[in-house]
Amino acid sequence: MTDLDALIARVEHGDWHFGICRAALGPSSDIRYAAKKAYLGSLDAAARLHGALLPGMFWNMGCLDMPSLGYVCTVAEGHFADSPSWRGYAMNPARAWLLAILHTLKATGIAALPVLWKH
């Protein structure tokens, strides 16, 4: 199991762990900060993370039949149904988006994580 796999598993189970996040996402405190804020429910942080790590990729958010069942976020390489895509599911939309981002990073092998922004 890779560090990214471990982070995905922790986020899916609602168990944030700083050390695993650092191992999976690298030394950039900006990226780790945005990931934690997205985990906690910030859609703004999820959007910043997506824009920095997956520029040019598209995303779509929806609820599963009823909001009480949770949310699904899909990240795709293109607009069309046959484009490769990855999903994240969670009870909060920002966490679903974070999971979709993490699954996309895992599947595409994106290794170089840029610095998001400076405070």
Disulfide bonds with the S-S distance in Angstrom:
none
